[in-house]
Every structure is written in C-alpha cells, then in structure tokens.
Amino acid sequence: MKGRKCPVCGKEVNGRSDKRFCSDECRIFYNNSLGRTRRARNRKQLSAIRSNIMELERANARFLLRTLSWISKVFRILCSFKKVSNERE
C-alpha cells in the first residue's frame, strides 16, 4: 500500500485506510483553518453588501432598498425550509 501523508504536517498516516490525518491535533487545526477562511470570505462579502447599501441610501434609492429588503426576507424564508430527502422508508 502507498504511504499516505498528513495534509497538515506531512507525517506518515498509520491506521485505517480512510484516515486522513496523523493525529487529532492536525485534524482540528485543518478544520479550524477551513472555518477561518470561510469566515474571512463571508466578512468580505458582508462588507461589500454594507457599502452597497450605504451608497444606495446616499442616492435616496428607497424603492430599491425596500425591494432588496423584501428579496432578502423571501430568501431567508426559502433557506429556512429543510431539504427533503429522497430516501425510501
């Protein structure tokens, strides 16, 4: 079998064939770093949205702001529904 390497530290991974990390510390570090990048991306997107809203408010685009508010409410409602699984019971 081909030797597997830990994606965090590069050490050899021993154990089950589907094991990805050499230790719990490496696994936790990897997953925390994924969360950090997602949060940073979300912060950038929210910042862009806020600046767009400020520009619209400066331009007195009340109708457009009300429309965007309505769209966001509809989107939140749609996202609140759980996905229905297609599994047979």
Secondary structure, DSSP 8 states (H G I E B T S, - for coil): ---EE-TTT--EE-SSTT---SSHHHHHHHHHHHHHHHHHHHHHHHHHHHHHHHHHHHTT-HHHHHHHHHHHHHHHHHHHS--------
